[in-house]
């Protein structure tokens, strides 16, 4: 992807989050990066295509971060995934809004692709929980979605510094995962990255 394409996607994400997909024109996106609106078509075939590439790109980035955990312990994996999700939510909250509200406006093939990437991402979390001893994958998956939901919703009402917010979200997320593990009979201390006998 060219730097100009990336710049246009970032500008579009901010605009879509603020005004909604249909509230933003090609001219708005062009103006945000100092170009004429039709210049968008040198980089994307349509506004819908831009939206699709935006959502696929962020889903691929999250999955790439998850793949970095393949050599880590299960608790190390959870800590890495929590930190990565928090970083994403604090640094790119507009993409969370766009995904939740505007994915339906992307081409159907893109919607399927994004959902597939996200499901693969979630399985890294679920796999770590199951490696630690959780036997019910459906419960594990529900717990993961709950923790991701917690992380993704909080930055919109952020009243703390970024550092303080990161710390708070990490402690709350690890605490929720720890409680879930304990409820499932797993004695584990994710903060120390060791199982407790």
ABEGO torsion letter per residue (X at the ends): XBAAAAAAAAAAAAAAAAAEAAABBAAAAAAAAGBBAAAAAAABABAAAAAAAAAAAAAAAAAAAAAAAAABBAAAAAAAAAAAAAAAAAABAAAAAAAAAAAAABBAAAAAAAAAAAAAAAAAAAAAAAAAGBABAAAAAAAAAAAAAAAAAAAAABABBAAAAAAAAAAAAAAAAAAAAAAAGBBBBAAAGBBBX
